[in-house]
Amino acid sequence: MPHTRTINHSPTIPEVSWDNGQKEMNETWKGGVACMGVAIFFVMTIGIIYWQVVDQPNKNWILKGSLGGLVWERRTQSLLVQTLGEDKTFVEIGLGAFPDMEVPFVKNTCWPNKTEFCYSWDSTMDLKISLEPNVSLDTECYGIAWTPLRCQVKLKNCFSMLNISWYGGASLGAQHWPLNNVNMELQPFVISDLKRNPAGYGSVLERYFLGSTGVSVMLHENVPVLISLDRNKNICLENPSSSEVVPLKYTVCVSHSLLSVHQEMRNLLSGHQRTLPNIDILRFPLWRHYGASDSAAKIERDLRSFSNKLKRHNLGEGFISIDEHSTLLLSNRDHTPTRSKRKSTRQEGNTFSVIQQLRLSITVSPYMSVNSKHFLTYLEEGREDFWLGLHSESNGYLVPLLTKWKEQLSLRLNVTSEAAITWYLNTVSLLQQKVGAEYVTFEGGEGNIFTEQSIQSPAALEGDNYVEYFAKLAAKLGDSSVVTACTRLNHLPLFIQMTALHSDWSYSGLKGVIPSVLHYSLLGYSFFIPDAVGGSLANELMTDEELFIRWLQIATFLPVMVFQTPPWVCCDDWVLNLTRHYIEKHQHFVVPLIVKFAEEWLHSGNPVFRPLWWVSPQDPATFTIDDEFLIGDEVLIAPITEQGQVQRDIYLPGEDYRWMDSNTAQVFDGGTLLLNYSASLFEVPVFFRVP
């Protein structure tokens, strides 16, 4: 607590001797009294300054728990979360836009409640810090709430990156692990469509950050917040400008290591029972077919031809994924009015006999083009409420809200309408049966078209709520659904399509693959479909053999091997042979391993794919390694991610672990750094844990 020595601001003036009042005070006496007053004032001023600047401690405990507590650091105007012995700082929270007060926190207005600290700045803001009920004996949490007392009061808290590595938050177009090397402009912390907004947050987002000192930060679920990342300096939270009072609320938890605090916090990320998706897709490569077809008949011919090429090149069975354009063409094939439904059903039975023999994955979205022949039909049938819209002020008529989707003016499905959801799911389900597709990818759930057009969102669709609604809708179709964005739903039986990457060696390309794997897994999404080998953002098929091979080597150890550029198009025959080899390795070695640890994820929540600090949570050397990963705690993969390199340094974690080199059978102790380990273009370094 702050120094509480009483200071006499109104000292008693010493008594002076007066005569019987008949003589006037002479000038000398008057001057003496004046000088004495000035001297007393001077001494008082010096005393106050000394108390505030010298005698008062720079650090004041404002709340203590059993493991640690919060300390006010006066010189830096920051809150420190420290151990009780002050021998370890979990995190420093800088307070931007702080009220202009030299000595805040001089009184706890929640006193004598020792589990809360409260303070108020008149007409500006309130602060309340609460010691939360114990999560466990090894973990302690503090709820922190800053509440403006009037609108337009800006709040800003910055979590320092000094001596701490940070993970979590949102996936990025150029993913890093940890987040310390990222710059992100201040923006709403919501999922964006990264194709439209490459500098936004995207794909998979949770309001959760984890620090290597053993600290986690969980943002309040229903409070909008802006976040910026300042490379190697801070993660900053701010409340948005609003005509309403918007607080800044979060919970800080600490434990003896980042692993222990994360294992305690993951249930807060999702307290639901976890369910596995249909993992049949793990056992086969996924081939993306993006033919420039203009008719359903041509799509059928292209798919048959492509399937024959896969067989001819001895690449075995596989899934073929078609994009939304091809899916829509197939859905419109032999369209007949509802009154001829029986006849239509007989026709459909023969129409798709060719493609029903293939393993297909189709693609749908919540958008409908205004150029679609179905658009006017839906309007004529009074289905305006099936699409997001605005109510006319004059007559209450719902006007559909137009937006752009794949360069076409479109409507977006109203996911808050039960009637619209039922209709949409029935439509997709019938299409899935019609073409015999085993998996359905639901793309286009990202973004908020209201805020993108500077329109106030309905309460039900604020922030990321559309993403959540759409992912739940996809899960209703079954356990064979794939979504391109998700938040707060890591328990659902969904596959997550990872962010599309560039065909290069940067963190927007190959180097971003492993950081993305670790990010998705940390947030509870172990079942993802990675981007295609070689990246998928290029407008043309790739021809860089080295990039293709190094990407292929990483993809071998991920849940699904995805191809957009076929190896016979990209490269020479020896690369085709190498592709066959890695597909077999994936099927016979990697898939059984993933299935084993999928069961562990199901029952404990431990991710299938893990960072090195998972087995060395006290080892700082593991905190920043972004080009190695673990499958469970049994296999370590350390691929080459630098162009032109045939050797690399490899760190083997775990003081109590022993690792065997799969290439040489040599065994190394955990904590060993292998310098300049050789890995030719034909090799990927893999180590097995041995007893």
VOGU-3710 file (C-alpha; in Angstrom, 3 decimals, decimal comma):
1> mphtrtinhs> 0,000/0,000/0,000  1,183/3,609/-0,550  3,015/5,390/2,212  0,378/6,649/4,668  2,354/9,023/6,860  0,102/11,917/7,901  1,146/15,261/6,537  0,001/18,399/8,276  -1,199/20,635/5,480  -2,517/23,281/7,960
11> ptipevswdn> 0,013/23,584/10,768  -0,891/25,625/13,839  0,808/29,005/13,859  2,761/29,502/17,118  1,237/31,918/19,605  2,707/35,402/19,812  2,604/37,911/22,667  0,301/40,877/22,294  -0,048/43,919/24,573  -3,323/45,307/25,725
21> gqkemnetwk> -4,174/46,213/22,139  -3,582/49,918/22,534  -0,253/49,954/20,666  -0,083/49,330/16,937  2,235/46,668/15,526  5,355/48,320/14,276  6,765/47,644/10,818  9,588/45,441/12,118  7,139/43,138/13,900  4,970/42,909/10,793
31> ggvacmgvai> 7,950/41,952/8,658  8,976/39,232/11,110  5,570/37,589/11,001  5,505/37,717/7,194  8,939/36,138/6,950  7,917/33,403/9,369  4,862/32,615/7,209  6,952/32,422/4,067  9,423/30,132/5,804  6,686/27,810/7,034
41> ffvmtigiiy> 5,147/27,657/3,543  8,558/26,917/2,039  9,235/24,097/4,526  5,803/22,607/3,876  6,342/22,701/0,112  9,746/21,030/0,408  8,216/18,378/2,676  5,415/17,570/0,246  7,835/17,353/-2,680  10,150/15,150/-0,649
51> wqvvdqpnkn> 7,254/12,848/0,281  6,027/12,604/-3,285  9,374/12,262/-5,029  11,867/10,901/-2,517  10,224/9,407/0,513  7,304/7,742/-1,330  8,263/4,332/-2,816  8,251/4,019/-6,599  6,431/0,677/-6,383  3,256/0,029/-4,442
61> wilkgslggl> 1,441/-3,277/-4,026  -2,209/-2,725/-4,793  -3,475/-6,338/-4,663  -1,931/-9,581/-3,429  -2,906/-13,197/-3,910  -1,262/-16,428/-2,849  1,144/-16,664/-5,817  1,663/-13,040/-6,700  -0,151/-9,812/-7,266  -0,248/-6,440/-8,951
71> vwerrtqsll> 2,208/-3,657/-8,299  1,910/-0,029/-9,370  5,161/1,266/-10,890  4,971/5,033/-10,468  7,873/6,078/-12,670  6,736/4,155/-15,751  3,013/4,425/-14,995  2,490/0,713/-15,436  1,037/-2,250/-13,610  3,395/-5,141/-12,916
81> vqtlgedktf> 2,143/-8,648/-12,312  4,831/-10,142/-10,081  5,530/-12,972/-7,670  5,170/-12,069/-4,006  8,941/-12,063/-3,598  9,243/-9,670/-6,580  11,838/-12,028/-8,065  9,826/-12,557/-11,263  7,704/-10,251/-13,382  5,078/-12,123/-15,359
91> veiglgafpd> 4,069/-9,110/-17,431  4,248/-5,326/-17,460  1,063/-3,519/-18,484  1,662/0,036/-19,646  -1,248/2,403/-19,169  -1,603/4,744/-22,102  -3,809/7,843/-21,974  -3,565/7,695/-18,220  -5,160/10,426/-16,065  -2,706/13,211/-15,238
101> mevpfvkntc> -2,032/12,317/-11,613  1,371/12,116/-10,027  0,340/9,732/-7,251  -2,582/7,478/-8,257  -3,822/4,463/-6,282  -3,457/6,180/-2,893  -6,671/4,690/-1,608  -8,506/1,416/-2,217  -12,181/2,342/-2,292  -13,068/-1,356/-2,020
111> wpnktefcys> -11,350/-1,568/1,368  -11,572/-3,659/3,558  -12,268/-6,273/0,851  -8,776/-7,737/0,378  -9,674/-9,580/-2,850  -10,552/-6,400/-4,767  -8,934/-3,100/-5,547  -10,993/-0,153/-6,730  -10,067/3,365/-7,699  -11,823/6,196/-9,478
121> wdstmdlkis> -10,668/9,268/-11,364  -13,395/11,871/-11,131  -15,416/12,226/-14,338  -12,917/10,053/-16,213  -12,808/6,358/-15,366  -13,138/3,627/-12,772  -10,722/0,765/-12,231  -11,607/-2,503/-10,564  -9,167/-5,405/-10,102  -10,540/-8,618/-8,633
131> lepnvsldte> -8,722/-11,675/-7,393  -10,681/-14,414/-9,145  -11,603/-17,734/-7,492  -8,685/-20,140/-7,777  -8,575/-22,077/-11,026  -6,087/-24,449/-9,394  -3,436/-24,378/-6,689  -0,815/-23,515/-9,313  -2,733/-20,827/-11,197  -4,024/-17,443/-10,096
141> cygiawtplr> -6,215/-15,009/-12,034  -6,976/-11,294/-11,780  -9,985/-9,705/-13,447  -9,202/-6,178/-14,638  -11,938/-3,779/-15,742  -11,444/-0,172/-16,833  -14,779/1,623/-17,211  -15,096/5,146/-18,681  -17,438/7,427/-16,790  -18,434/9,205/-19,983
151> cqvklkncfs> -18,315/8,403/-23,672  -15,294/9,223/-25,819  -12,871/8,468/-22,976  -9,979/6,571/-24,546  -8,527/3,602/-22,705  -5,255/1,942/-23,640  -3,365/-0,945/-22,028  -0,144/-2,286/-23,551  1,387/-5,667/-22,694  5,141/-5,465/-22,957
161> mlniswygga> 7,135/-7,825/-25,199  10,313/-7,175/-23,237  11,741/-10,543/-22,125  8,522/-12,334/-23,005  7,347/-14,204/-26,120  3,643/-13,961/-27,003  1,383/-16,432/-28,819  -2,307/-16,705/-29,687  -4,751/-14,059/-30,839  -5,598/-14,203/-34,538
171> slgaqhwpln> -4,090/-15,861/-37,575  -2,302/-13,516/-39,956  -1,579/-13,333/-43,656  2,122/-13,560/-42,754  2,039/-15,787/-39,686  4,859/-15,610/-37,132  5,647/-17,634/-34,024  5,849/-15,942/-31,574  3,978/-12,702/-32,332  6,890/-10,492/-31,285
181> nvnmelqpfv> 8,098/-10,007/-34,869  4,728/-8,760/-36,138  3,562/-5,234/-36,876  -0,202/-4,724/-37,050  -1,951/-1,382/-37,238  -4,593/-0,632/-34,613  -7,860/-2,188/-35,836  -10,937/-4,023/-34,563  -10,024/-7,464/-33,256  -12,339/-9,391/-35,557
191> isdlkrnpag> -11,902/-11,859/-38,416  -11,436/-10,220/-41,801  -11,373/-11,661/-45,280  -7,608/-11,635/-45,853  -8,058/-11,659/-49,615  -9,841/-8,313/-49,342  -7,840/-7,031/-46,398  -4,376/-8,672/-46,270  -3,364/-6,470/-43,328  -6,288/-7,611/-41,163
201> ygsvleryfl> -6,838/-10,362/-38,608  -8,221/-13,502/-40,132  -9,247/-17,131/-40,348  -8,961/-18,392/-36,763  -9,227/-15,924/-33,889  -9,593/-16,290/-30,147  -9,547/-13,502/-27,580  -6,643/-15,187/-25,848  -2,911/-14,492/-25,608  -0,235/-16,614/-23,943
211> gstgvsvmlh> 3,122/-15,352/-22,686  6,307/-17,360/-22,170  6,732/-16,144/-18,570  3,663/-18,169/-17,548  0,998/-15,514/-18,116  -2,202/-15,564/-20,145  -4,583/-12,766/-21,104  -8,228/-13,542/-21,847  -10,255/-10,646/-23,285  -13,874/-10,308/-22,243
221> envpvlisld> -16,002/-12,059/-24,853  -18,701/-9,466/-25,410  -16,690/-6,234/-25,265  -15,433/-4,774/-28,576  -11,729/-4,002/-28,614  -9,062/-2,641/-30,946  -5,637/-4,313/-30,971  -2,285/-3,344/-32,418  1,033/-5,196/-32,474  4,215/-3,131/-32,296
231> rnkniclenp> 7,141/-5,346/-33,238  9,225/-6,370/-30,219  7,551/-3,695/-28,083  3,894/-4,134/-27,149  0,519/-5,723/-27,720  -1,883/-2,834/-27,147  -5,605/-2,932/-26,391  -7,873/0,086/-26,853  -11,585/0,678/-26,568  -13,229/1,834/-29,812
241> sssevvplky> -14,585/5,337/-30,243  -18,294/5,175/-29,619  -21,274/7,234/-28,573  -21,682/4,657/-25,823  -19,448/3,867/-22,865  -17,164/0,978/-23,898  -15,037/-0,585/-21,139  -11,744/-2,451/-21,395  -12,080/-5,807/-19,650  -9,749/-8,783/-19,489
251> tvcvshslls> -8,457/-11,480/-17,154  -4,766/-12,061/-16,449  -3,754/-15,507/-15,168  -0,308/-16,599/-13,991  1,362/-19,903/-13,203  4,859/-21,327/-12,886  5,153/-21,996/-16,657  3,408/-21,151/-19,907  2,382/-24,797/-20,324  0,650/-25,012/-16,961
261> vhqemrnlls> -1,230/-21,737/-17,380  -2,270/-22,717/-20,924  -3,568/-26,104/-19,820  -5,679/-24,369/-17,180  -6,981/-21,758/-19,614  -7,924/-24,008/-22,540  -11,199/-24,972/-20,866  -12,083/-21,282/-20,833  -11,503/-21,208/-24,595  -14,205/-23,839/-24,892
271> ghqrtlpnid> -15,945/-25,550/-22,015  -17,873/-27,876/-24,338  -17,405/-31,558/-25,003  -15,046/-31,991/-27,958  -16,108/-33,993/-31,017  -13,927/-35,428/-33,785  -14,687/-34,600/-37,405  -14,797/-37,284/-40,078  -11,084/-38,116/-40,397  -11,415/-40,258/-43,538
281> ilrfplwrhy> -9,993/-37,332/-45,485  -6,673/-37,757/-43,649  -5,984/-41,003/-45,476  -6,034/-39,570/-48,999  -4,427/-36,604/-50,728  -6,765/-33,758/-51,666  -6,450/-32,517/-55,254  -7,918/-29,099/-56,024  -9,390/-28,961/-59,493  -9,984/-25,436/-60,751
291> gasdsaakie> -10,851/-25,921/-64,399  -12,207/-22,960/-66,336  -15,420/-24,775/-67,139  -18,530/-23,021/-68,391  -20,959/-25,930/-68,195  -21,759/-28,883/-65,973  -21,094/-31,304/-68,839  -17,576/-29,932/-69,297  -16,920/-30,178/-65,550  -17,883/-33,849/-65,632
301> rdlrsfsnkl> -15,514/-34,504/-68,515  -12,689/-32,585/-66,805  -13,145/-34,469/-63,538  -13,136/-37,836/-65,285  -9,996/-36,845/-67,208  -8,254/-35,590/-64,069  -9,119/-38,768/-62,167  -7,658/-40,844/-64,993  -4,429/-38,831/-64,876  -4,072/-39,487/-61,149
311> krhnlgegfi> -4,415/-43,215/-61,797  -2,067/-43,100/-64,768  0,632/-41,458/-62,628  0,160/-44,054/-59,867  -0,885/-41,476/-57,278  -3,593/-43,709/-55,887  -6,992/-42,725/-54,623  -7,630/-39,195/-53,572  -10,295/-36,573/-52,984  -10,962/-34,033/-55,723
321> sidehstlll> -12,071/-30,621/-54,538  -14,032/-28,317/-56,837  -14,506/-24,601/-56,300  -17,767/-22,708/-55,809  -18,122/-21,837/-59,496  -17,987/-25,487/-60,540  -20,260/-26,474/-57,672  -22,872/-23,920/-58,754  -22,747/-25,150/-62,341  -23,373/-28,697/-61,151
331> snrdhtptrs> -26,174/-27,541/-58,881  -27,925/-25,863/-61,809  -27,659/-28,899/-64,068  -31,057/-30,068/-65,291  -32,851/-27,597/-63,054  -36,586/-28,111/-63,287  -39,454/-26,339/-61,514  -40,700/-27,697/-58,223  -43,946/-28,983/-59,813  -41,901/-31,505/-61,882
341> krkstrqegn> -39,907/-32,752/-58,924  -40,565/-36,466/-59,537  -39,354/-36,246/-63,132  -36,329/-34,216/-62,055  -35,340/-36,868/-59,544  -35,293/-39,573/-62,248  -33,111/-37,423/-64,462  -30,667/-36,604/-61,672  -30,109/-40,283/-61,037  -28,439/-40,633/-64,448
351> tfsviqqlrl> -26,931/-37,187/-64,845  -24,200/-37,567/-62,256  -23,335/-41,251/-62,653  -19,851/-40,274/-63,864  -18,779/-38,052/-60,993  -20,551/-40,019/-58,274  -17,825/-42,633/-58,655  -15,226/-40,078/-57,511  -14,361/-38,894/-54,017  -15,546/-35,310/-54,222
361> sitvspymsv> -15,454/-32,236/-52,024  -17,697/-29,373/-53,115  -17,610/-25,682/-52,142  -20,469/-23,383/-51,145  -20,763/-19,907/-49,646  -23,480/-17,807/-47,974  -23,620/-15,501/-51,013  -26,008/-15,357/-53,963  -25,271/-13,252/-57,024  -27,986/-10,823/-58,094
371> nskhfltyle> -27,336/-12,185/-61,593  -28,438/-15,644/-60,502  -31,592/-16,889/-62,147  -32,825/-17,884/-58,691  -32,556/-14,343/-57,310  -35,831/-12,977/-58,713  -37,608/-16,197/-57,807  -36,695/-15,782/-54,138  -37,841/-12,161/-54,157  -41,135/-13,097/-55,832
381> egredfwlgl> -41,694/-15,782/-53,203  -41,247/-13,225/-50,420  -37,944/-14,544/-49,126  -36,319/-11,146/-48,619  -35,634/-12,014/-44,990  -33,449/-14,924/-46,139  -30,746/-12,344/-46,865  -29,123/-9,666/-44,745  -30,854/-6,363/-45,283  -32,037/-3,038/-43,926
391> hsesngylvp> -35,573/-2,110/-43,013  -37,033/0,827/-44,899  -37,951/3,664/-42,530  -41,037/4,579/-44,551  -42,848/1,246/-44,879  -40,741/-1,263/-42,960  -39,933/-3,178/-46,154  -36,707/-5,188/-45,904  -34,192/-4,039/-48,494  -31,478/-6,667/-49,138
401> lltkwkeqls> -27,981/-5,369/-48,472  -25,745/-5,665/-51,540  -22,080/-6,528/-51,285  -19,280/-7,811/-53,505  -18,404/-11,524/-53,604  -15,911/-12,728/-56,200  -16,378/-9,563/-58,238  -20,161/-9,889/-58,415  -22,866/-7,938/-56,631  -24,375/-10,413/-54,196
411> lrlnvtseaa> -26,638/-10,973/-51,212  -25,492/-12,655/-48,017  -27,439/-15,326/-46,161  -29,256/-14,174/-43,039  -27,855/-16,651/-40,520  -30,110/-15,333/-37,752  -33,232/-16,552/-39,554  -34,207/-20,127/-38,730  -36,221/-20,356/-41,938  -33,209/-19,208/-43,982
421> itwylntvsl> -30,898/-21,680/-42,216  -33,300/-24,572/-42,814  -33,692/-23,685/-46,486  -29,926/-23,263/-46,956  -29,004/-26,552/-45,273  -31,634/-28,428/-47,269  -30,278/-26,905/-50,470  -26,664/-27,851/-49,668  -27,657/-31,319/-48,455  -29,586/-32,065/-51,658
431> lqqkvgaeyv> -26,656/-30,861/-53,737  -24,260/-33,030/-51,738  -26,436/-36,070/-52,382  -26,943/-35,137/-56,007  -23,227/-35,174/-56,866  -22,190/-37,725/-54,261  -19,803/-35,358/-52,448  -18,295/-36,628/-49,197  -17,101/-33,243/-47,901  -18,466/-29,713/-48,183
441> tfeggegnif> -16,337/-26,587/-47,770  -18,239/-23,552/-46,472  -16,258/-20,499/-47,506  -17,043/-16,808/-47,167  -18,001/-16,637/-43,492  -15,348/-13,983/-42,809  -15,995/-10,306/-42,356  -18,906/-8,105/-41,293  -20,617/-6,484/-44,275  -22,382/-3,964/-42,040
451> teqsiqspaa> -19,200/-2,475/-40,575  -17,461/-2,747/-43,962  -20,146/-0,409/-45,335  -20,149/1,824/-42,222  -23,593/0,622/-41,189  -24,485/-0,190/-37,606  -24,648/-3,980/-37,216  -27,721/-5,609/-35,709  -26,944/-6,619/-32,127  -26,989/-10,320/-33,040
461> legdnyveyf> -24,359/-9,839/-35,764  -21,886/-7,512/-34,087  -18,191/-8,299/-34,254  -17,457/-11,910/-35,217  -20,944/-13,241/-34,569  -21,590/-13,962/-38,255  -18,487/-16,172/-38,367  -19,723/-18,099/-35,346  -23,274/-18,502/-36,698  -22,016/-19,704/-40,077
471> aklaaklgds> -19,611/-22,257/-38,561  -22,412/-23,624/-36,374  -24,597/-23,873/-39,469  -21,867/-25,877/-41,252  -21,587/-28,258/-38,298  -25,311/-28,977/-38,526  -24,729/-30,604/-41,894  -22,591/-33,286/-40,244  -18,989/-34,086/-39,370  -17,682/-33,748/-42,935
481> svvtactrln> -17,828/-29,969/-43,161  -14,902/-27,613/-43,749  -15,012/-23,907/-42,827  -12,613/-21,141/-43,791  -13,027/-19,162/-40,557  -13,895/-19,974/-36,968  -13,948/-18,497/-33,493  -15,091/-19,812/-30,099  -15,984/-23,203/-31,646  -12,908/-25,434/-31,382
491> hlplfiqmta> -15,054/-28,223/-29,925  -17,173/-28,717/-33,037  -16,483/-31,568/-35,532  -15,180/-29,207/-38,203  -12,103/-29,047/-40,372  -10,615/-25,561/-40,687  -9,262/-24,482/-44,053  -6,013/-22,655/-43,353  -5,186/-19,257/-44,816  -4,091/-19,235/-48,465
501> lhsdwsysgl> -0,377/-18,527/-48,965  1,900/-17,089/-51,629  4,191/-19,276/-53,715  7,412/-18,023/-52,164  9,786/-18,539/-49,227  8,507/-15,703/-47,025  6,254/-15,801/-43,950  3,402/-15,173/-46,386  4,470/-18,408/-48,055  6,458/-21,467/-47,002
511> kgvipsvlhy> 7,914/-20,009/-43,787  4,408/-19,259/-42,558  3,242/-22,893/-42,710  4,706/-24,136/-39,405  3,817/-20,943/-37,452  0,247/-21,372/-38,732  0,187/-25,029/-37,649  1,330/-24,036/-34,155  -1,114/-21,122/-33,946  -4,173/-23,162/-34,980
521> sllgysffip> -3,203/-25,990/-32,637  -2,592/-23,709/-29,652  -6,112/-22,306/-30,005  -7,606/-25,802/-30,064  -8,000/-26,344/-33,819  -5,944/-29,495/-34,429  -7,960/-30,592/-37,466  -7,120/-28,246/-40,277  -6,622/-28,507/-43,999  -3,385/-26,718/-44,915
531> davggslane> -2,975/-24,637/-48,014  -1,935/-26,477/-51,173  1,678/-27,545/-51,658  3,420/-24,569/-53,228  0,755/-22,041/-52,163  -2,554/-21,163/-53,796  -2,592/-17,369/-54,119  -0,714/-17,334/-57,421  -2,821/-16,976/-60,563  -0,783/-19,616/-62,328
541> lmtdeelfir> 0,579/-23,067/-61,590  3,968/-23,101/-59,894  7,150/-24,407/-61,497  9,733/-23,970/-58,709  10,863/-27,546/-58,003  12,809/-26,731/-54,834  9,895/-24,824/-53,294  7,485/-27,591/-54,272  9,652/-30,280/-52,637  10,336/-28,406/-49,391
551> wlqiatflpv> 6,618/-27,611/-49,106  5,758/-31,238/-49,871  8,054/-32,411/-47,068  6,198/-30,279/-44,496  2,760/-31,250/-45,845  3,623/-34,927/-45,383  3,409/-34,501/-41,595  0,180/-32,451/-41,546  -3,396/-33,815/-41,389  -4,124/-33,579/-45,112
561> mvfqtppwvc> -1,782/-33,394/-48,113  -3,297/-30,812/-50,459  -2,233/-30,213/-54,075  -3,257/-27,504/-56,502  -0,363/-27,832/-58,936  -0,062/-31,520/-59,932  3,554/-32,753/-59,712  3,522/-33,874/-63,361  2,729/-30,261/-64,335  5,163/-28,602/-61,953
571> cddwvlnltr> 8,248/-30,690/-62,163  10,325/-33,499/-63,648  9,567/-37,192/-63,257  11,869/-37,589/-60,243  9,703/-35,099/-58,324  6,655/-37,159/-59,262  8,381/-40,232/-57,797  9,221/-38,261/-54,651  5,588/-37,188/-54,353  4,462/-40,825/-54,458
581> hyiekhqhfv> 6,983/-41,648/-51,731  5,753/-38,898/-49,400  2,087/-39,722/-50,005  2,800/-43,298/-48,901  4,738/-42,055/-45,873  1,821/-39,850/-44,910  -0,673/-42,703/-45,221  1,315/-45,416/-43,454  3,234/-43,478/-40,783  1,770/-40,008/-40,183
591> vplivkfaee> -1,972/-40,763/-40,281  -1,824/-43,486/-37,557  0,191/-41,075/-35,418  -2,358/-38,286/-35,868  -5,230/-40,664/-35,099  -3,467/-41,709/-31,881  -3,049/-38,156/-30,631  -6,500/-37,190/-31,891  -7,846/-39,438/-29,150  -5,688/-37,584/-26,634
601> wlhsgnpvfr> -7,047/-34,261/-27,917  -10,575/-35,613/-27,599  -10,180/-36,507/-23,918  -7,624/-33,999/-22,609  -7,559/-31,131/-25,075  -3,814/-31,495/-25,712  -3,134/-30,498/-29,326  -1,966/-33,023/-31,890  0,699/-30,626/-33,200  2,814/-28,975/-30,517
611> plwwvspqdp> 5,527/-26,361/-30,162  8,880/-27,403/-28,730  8,172/-25,643/-25,435  5,405/-28,192/-24,825  8,085/-30,587/-23,550  10,448/-27,820/-22,331  8,230/-25,107/-20,808  11,104/-23,671/-18,744  13,635/-23,659/-21,588  13,928/-20,181/-23,212
621> atftiddefl> 15,628/-21,742/-26,246  12,274/-23,257/-27,277  10,239/-20,049/-27,057  11,199/-18,624/-30,454  11,722/-21,720/-32,637  9,293/-21,421/-35,552  10,634/-24,009/-38,003  10,241/-27,200/-35,952  7,175/-28,904/-34,488  6,111/-32,007/-32,623
631> igdevliapi> 3,415/-34,571/-33,338  2,282/-35,417/-29,839  5,407/-35,860/-27,748  6,843/-38,645/-29,906  8,020/-37,224/-33,230  9,944/-34,028/-34,005  10,019/-32,627/-37,541  12,609/-30,030/-38,543  12,250/-29,320/-42,286  14,281/-26,912/-44,398
641> teqgqvqrdi> 12,453/-23,602/-44,953  15,269/-21,497/-46,410  15,788/-21,350/-50,147  18,955/-23,039/-51,394  19,847/-24,548/-48,007  20,842/-28,201/-47,528  21,695/-27,933/-43,844  20,262/-26,287/-40,752  20,555/-26,074/-36,967  18,156/-28,312/-35,038
651> ylpgedyrwm> 17,263/-28,009/-31,355  16,099/-31,136/-29,525  13,945/-30,199/-26,495  13,252/-31,887/-23,164  15,877/-32,399/-20,461  14,498/-35,868/-19,717  13,998/-36,787/-23,376  16,188/-38,761/-25,747  15,796/-38,382/-29,491  16,808/-40,792/-32,264
661> dsntaqvfdg> 17,680/-39,514/-35,718  15,457/-41,383/-38,209  18,182/-41,151/-40,862  21,214/-42,346/-38,876  19,658/-44,027/-35,789  21,988/-41,895/-33,654  20,518/-40,967/-30,254  20,831/-37,494/-28,670  19,880/-36,134/-25,262  17,201/-33,476/-25,010
671> gtlllnysas> 18,605/-29,961/-24,766  21,083/-30,667/-27,583  21,641/-28,206/-30,426  22,706/-29,927/-33,641  24,687/-27,463/-35,730  24,652/-27,592/-39,527  22,612/-30,783/-39,714  22,683/-32,031/-43,310  19,348/-32,323/-45,163  19,558/-32,655/-48,923
681> lfevpvffrv> 16,649/-31,891/-51,205  15,578/-35,527/-50,859  15,520/-35,516/-47,044  13,488/-34,073/-44,191  14,993/-34,330/-40,671  12,779/-36,423/-38,386  13,545/-37,555/-34,815  11,757/-40,134/-32,693  11,527/-40,000/-28,938  13,113/-43,085/-27,365
691> p> 12,812/-44,356/-23,765
//
